[in-house]
Amino acid sequence: MNNNGSNVDVEREMALLAKNQLKYNSYVQQINHEITMLRIAIDGRG
């Protein structure tokens, strides 16, 4: 229990949020790269 009666650990939640944000950004970059490669393959540019 915290002083305010909550059992939520704000620091832990913020760390988990940061971890999830990094994972999300990484996945978005990977997907964007794959889409770019597909577009290059379809258009025949390179």
Beta strands, then each sheet from edge to edge (+ up, - down):
end
